[in-house]
């Protein structure tokens, strides 16, 4: 084990959790993670806000699952909801989540994209929700300019057509189940991705998908019905919350949490997310001080419902998970930032540690694993083989050479600078 691998195991929540379960089969590890989740507390106002918002955004069949199965095992898959399942990493993460759910006896996978992720996260590497990968070829999901995609999220990308054309002129994404979507217009990018992923999902286990609009509605209701409204609008309480966030970001062990905005992002006419800050009785843009909205419970909730505001990562996790008692199934980064977010909204890191369930980023993406993941999307025989291989191999075998932790090198360097 080299120095970097030792640093990961000794200095990250994810590394310590994996190392403590090094020799367990992944299926057993997932069962252990999910078994720690308690049933929902029906008296919890935040939980009722979340489940009510979920019911309002589902079909009749999905609503029955949300009403019955979710309170028994309140867990949300919080990673990858804005990416197409053609991405091997995204498909593997959701498949691992499904295996954990099945081991626990749950009959549904519920995925929520909670963060305000840009459609293009890395322009040079062609990464982000705006791109789909298949057989080492990259396809553009939406028919839109790179500039618009770079500055918008799937939820703020409105009236958009599906493209699925190769960025190198090699034709369309060769998956028959997606042919009907080419040229189809959708109200938002997130709606398009949700529809295509439901078409791609190959398992019998139902998949329910939500996006940032659910988060906005949940936070709007929490502002109206809980103490959160006072925390965000009373000058003294807001100052305390901002200081707590500053302290969490400055924490010696913080790796991933950033402080780019005061709990919200404004949305401009082009769908771009703009960081904001509290200035007296208003939220204003950080860039030029333009007034976004009044700092009142009514104005904030109205702006969220009108999609003129979206909550940032910290506020989203606070309402969806930490204060609702809902577990957050996520990846390596989430293990690091959820304890820090918990310090901001709960006063201690322990609730964040308890609420963060590690399911994503465990399986190293070798060429063989990528190929198996793609084939399993369309071949039931390969799918069964993949399920077996994922569940029975040990955590150590899946982690491999810690390739999934490679970006932590930059995070360590940034923290120590």
KEPA-525359 format. One record per residue (C-alpha): residue in one letter; x, y, z. Coordinates in steps of 0.02 Angstrom, whole numbers, plus 50000, padded with zeros to 5 digits. Layout:
BEGIN
AXYZ;...
// end
This chain:
BEGIN
X500005000050000;X500765016749946;X500745033050043;X499215039849952;X498195024049987;X498695024850171;X498165043150176;X496455038950103;X496155025050229;X496755035150378;X496055052450336;X494385050050248;X492715043550310;X492515033250152;X494245025550165;X494025020850348;X492315013250314;X492955002750170;X494534997150261;X493494991350410;X492524979950292;X493964975350176;X493644956550167;X491754956450169;X490794952350010;X490044968249939;X488284961349961;X488604958750147;X489354976150164;X487834984150079;X486654974450191;X487604980550343;X487534998650281;X485674998350242;X485184988350397;X485735002950505;X484315013650435;X482815015950550;X481015016950489;X480345034450462;X479655044550607;X477905049450552;X477915064050673;X479435071850589;X478825087250496;X480285087050374;X479935068850329;X478105072750296;X478625087350185;X479785076150084;X478575061650061;X477135073450017;X478215081649883;X478715064549817;X476905058849806;X476435074349708;X477745070649576;X477385052149545;X476185041149449;X474835031149538;X475885015249542;X477425024549602;X476395033649733;X475895017049811;X477735012049827;X478215029049899;X476795027750026;X477135009850084;X478945004750051;X479855021250076;X479345024550259;X479925006950305;X481625009950227;X481855028750203;X483365029750089;X483725040249935;X485065036749806;X485825054149798;X487115051549660;X487015051249471;X485175055449450;X485575068249314;X486625056549205;X486085043649077;X486275025549130;X487345022348976;X488795029049080;X489595013249155;X489955021649322;X488175028049337;X487435011149291;X488575002049413;X488155013949555;X486295011549530;X486494992649511;X487474991849674;X486105002149757;X484804989849691;X485784974849758;X485844982849930;X483974986249925;X483584968349874;X484664961150012;X483654971550134;X482014966150055;X481504983049983;X480564982549820;X481014999549749;X482505010649710;X482195029349731;X483495040949658;X483615059649687;X484815071649603;X485015083949745;X486445094849685;X486425108849559;X487615100349438;X488045108949274;X487625099949112;X489475100549069;X490635097549217;X492255095449118;X492215103048944;X493885096148883;X493475078448941;X491665079448881;X490945074749049;X489295078949132;X487435076049103;X487575083648928;X488575068648868;X488285049948855;X489635036848830;X489475020248739;X490855008748673;X492145022448705;X491165034648595;X490455050848665;X488725057248617;X487905074048651;X486245071448741;X485455088348701;X485345098748544;X486055114748618;X487625125348615;X489095120948726;X488995138148807;X487185135748862;X487525118048922;X489055123449021;X488085136349120;X486435127249148;X485875111949245;X484695098549178;X483295106449280;X483595124049213;X483835118449032;X482095122248963;X481185117448802;X482605106348743;X482725093448604;X483615076748625;X485075074048506;X486075058348552;X487255061948407;X489095057348413;X490215072348445;X491395065148313;X490095063148177;X489935044448202;X488035043548201;X486755041548339;X486915032448505;X486625014148452;X485345008948582;X483675004048507;X482675008648661;X483235026748644;X482865028948458;X481125036048491;X481845050348594;X482945057548456;X482245074448404;X480935074148542;X480665090348638;X480535090648828;X480055104248951;X481735102149038;X483345092549023;X483015083449185;X481335077349120;X482175070748962;X483525061449061;X482235054349180;X481165047649037;X482655039948948;X483345031949107;X481665024049146;X481685016748970;X483465010448994;X483245003149169;X483354984249138;X482874977249308;X481204971249375;X481474981749532;X480514998149505;X481545013949487;X480825030849538;X481795046249485;X481715064049552;X482735079549516;X483155096849583;X481355102549565;X480855090749706;X482235098349812;X481615115949776;X479835111349826;X480425102649985;X481465117550040;X480045129549998;X478845119750110;X480155118350248;X480375137250246;X478485139450265;X478165125950396;X479735124150504;X481045134050597;X482065134650437;X481095150150384;X481715159850536;X483485152950517;X483585159850340;X482695176550366;X483085182250543;X484715192250531;X485485185250690;X485025167150653;X485595168550473;X487255175850530;X487475160850646;X487075148850505;X488305157350388;X489655156850522;X489315138350551;X489525135250364;X491145145150361;X491795135050508;X491315118550426;X492205123250265;X493735128650366;X493735112450466;X495465104150462;X494705087850397;X493595095850265;X494005089950090;X492485092549980;X491305105750050;X491435123049972;X490675139750019;X490205147449852;X488485154349893;X487325158750038;X486235143050033;X485405146949866;X485775149349682;X484815161749576;X484325157049398;X484545169749260;X483565170449096;X484775158649010;X484625145449146;X486305149349223;X486505147049411;X487165162649498;X487925162549674;X487055174349795;X487365182249964;X486285189850098;X486355208850100;X485215216750228;X483435211250190;X483825204350018;X484735190749925;X485875198549794;X487025191249663;X488835189949717;X489465195849549;X488605212849537;X487475214949688;X485865213949587;X484345210649697;X483655192949674;X482275192549805;X481785198849976;X482385188850125;X480675183950190;X479855166950207;X478535171150078;X479755178249951;X480995163949969;X479695150149954;X478875158849806;X480545160749716;X480925142249744;X479235136749677;X479435148449527;X481165140849497;X482005157749513;X483005150249657;X483715133049691;X484455127249857;X486315123849865;X487045107049916;X487045110850103;X485235116450111;X484665102050000;X485455088750111;X484865097350270;X483035096350217;X483025080150117;X484055069850237;X484785076750397;X483215084350470;X482005071950392;X482855056150454;X483055049750275;X484685040850237;X485745047050092;X486515033549983;X487965041149890;X489775040249842;X491495044049908;X491325063049912;X489665062250005;X490495052750147;X491605067950172;X490425082650151;X488855076150238;X489675076350411;X490225094250376;X488455099250321;X487815090950479;X488915102650581;X488065117450498;X486255112150522;X486345099450665;X487795106450766;X488815090350759;X489535078950626;X488805062550696;X487085063650612;X487955066150445;X489065051050473;X487555040350519;X486485046550375;X487795043750239;X487665026450162;X489105021750047;X488515013149887;X489345022749745;X491155023649690;X491625007149772;X491844997249612;X493425002049517;X493065005449334;X494244993649244;X494024990949056;X493274973949094;X492034981149219;X491504994849098;X491194982148960;X490194970849075;X489134985449136;X488694990948959;X488284973348901;X487174970349052;X486064985149003;X485454975348852;X485814956948893;X484884948349038;X486174934249044;X487604946449069;X486534956049194;X486344940949306;X488214937549294;X488604955549341;X487434955049491;X488284939249554;X490024946249526;X489624962549615;X488794954449766;X490054940649799;X491744949049771;X492524957149924;X492584975749956;X494474975049935;X494314966649765;X493084979749705;X494104994549768;X495624987549675;X497005000249655;X495935014449726;X495745022249555;X494075029649607;X494985039449743;X496215047549622;X495375064549629;X495685064849817;X497515068649777;X496995085949720;X495845087949870;X497255083449991;X498415095849905;X497105109649910;X496755106750094;X498595106750140;X499065121950035;
// end
